[in-house]
């Protein structure tokens, strides 16, 4: 008898879950339920007048190859673009400093560029060097990213290099951000090599060896598509419907999920659907309503999320004077700016911008601040222009601007998050057979991570049917 699997949410995780379900078992009957009128979730590409502008995620990390593999399989391999390599900067002490060469996520691996950088004082460099002689940091399960790197490399390296690069990825205060939920590989390197710097130096050498083995491999570490990230969603959606015979029901919110002994009933606005298995891929703010009476989910009731916004400014090239060559910059938290980072999009991704134009993409929103909630679009654009004027010369008004708000979109992985998630996932497997919950509230942040998590969730769910 044909088994019916329902997927709730048509973001990248939901679509990828459907893809892997049918690839692993073509006999399955799969339906995706999406509360809104379109797929993609946080992925939103704006296309107009020769511009290709990402309002949500900007690109994906190429070395996490699973997304490239899916893109190739569905016929989008020839559309993959690789970023222009170039210097990245950190804004600190009221100026832009090049990120020291050889550093990995701010961790020094080459002595010479680290000694030469003016971003870190001589005393700060000496303090970082103590990492070479320190014993591995003792841990009882989990600590914050801030505590770990402060212990290894000192406060100056943490604030001026590591925090701008790592904290912005997760939208969380680095002194609350869980190390084991986000960057466990750094602890592993420290344990294996007796020093974080030694461990990352080995990591760099491994990457160089890989490049020597594949001398023709692309140099840029990020990937995009000629028509933006939404083209991946559009192509995957088309492939699911037309090649894998999957139904996607839009504007169909789920009101409740009722558990029975042999299956689940999805309660829709004006219908009830029986299904053999369920994969939930929505944010925790949505799925918590279906498990309101189950105390095992109480963690999600108090889980913080950061509100952020992407602010896009398009200018005529004559109105921007930017003497820096590179792809963009991040902001040290000691700086007094409203923005947290900026991508020089027309330099990093030239295909996104018409000739003679400049495209800038800034980011606003930190844990605890309410700048996105408190200001109108026009006010946010003015604040962003004011900040950007500290790094480059801006004349007049932009040709156009876009403020894309993402309320509570960045779930914060505080210390202990991974253990909470493990306990919840164990509870789900034991209490709700043939049901799985996945997505950014659990562990996936980057787009390839979402695809990988979908693959693992499908494998786990299918075990319940064996």
Helices and strands as residue ranges (DSSP letters): E 4-8, H 12-24, E 29-33, E 45-48, E 51-54, E 60-61, H 66-73, G 77-79, E 80-82, E 88-92, E 95-98, H 111-116, H 122-129, G 130-132, H 145-153, H 155-157, I 158-162, H 163-170, H 179-182, H 184-193, H 196-213, E 222-225, H 229-242, E 247-249, E 256-259, E 264-267, E 272-275, E 277-280, H 284-287, G 288-291, G 295-297, H 298-301, E 305-316, G 317-319, E 320-321, E 328-331, E 339-343, H 345-348, G 350-352, E 357-364, H 371-374, H 377-388, E 393-394, E 400-411, H 417-431, E 435-437, H 447-463
